[in-house]
């Protein structure tokens, strides 16, 4: 079994750029451009963004960001696991690290938008206590989007 380590790291790394490109291509294969809500690399480098990198045997296998909304909540962005690392529970581990960081920051909830054609992601979030909610922030209703939220400090 591959041991996974997760740490905050800068997003501007060649292996991360590759993951983001894979993520973009995957999303583009499922949804039209107006239903893809990706943030770019410069957004991931801003203050208030915690970027996490998962490594297996030293190689980057996943990433995600926690973006502080400034209202006591944060949004998960750019959660992606290399297809070659699927099945290692990397997403679940990244989510646990994000939630622990949000709790340390004193946030009250974590929110996210995901697409309806991603059953694995939806299953991960729902099994971790995320529940449906209306669009938030700058999002508009979209039949291809699912908006989820988890209040912090609650057990699943």
Buried (B, 14 or more C-beta within 10 A) or exposed (E): EEEBEBEEBEBEBEBBEEBBEBBBEBBEEEBEEEBBBEBEEEBBEEEEBBBBBBBBEEEBBBBBBBBBBEEEBBBBBBBBBBEEBEEBBBBBBBBEBBBEBBEEBEBEBBBBBBBBBBEEBBEBBBEBBBEEBEEBEEBEEBEBBBBBBBEBEEEE
